[in-house]
Amino acid sequence: MWNQESETGTIVFLKVIPKSRESRIVGVFGDFLKVKLNSAPERGKANTELLNLLAIHLELRKTDIEILQGQTDSYKTIFIPLKLSEIESRLF
């Protein structure tokens, strides 16, 4: 399962592909939401781009989205303060 809903929001499990041709949310593949990023994974550039991309699509501030695990890994766990149904309607 690519997500886990709680009372205050949703935990989402991501597979991030850095140094891609374009930045975009690809979709759900198995247990992960796959996201491609143009930035390289150096000095936090990819994490910053990830938060910006998600914030735009989810209509949130990037400070509302929190990386819980995987700051230096391509597999990340993030917290989004929205219900799963709201996330799905905004992303897909």
Secondary structure by P-SEA (a helix, b strand, c coil): ccccccccbbbbbbbcccccccccccccccccbbbbbccccccaaaaaaaaaaaaaaaccccccccccccccccbbbbbbcccaaaaaaacc
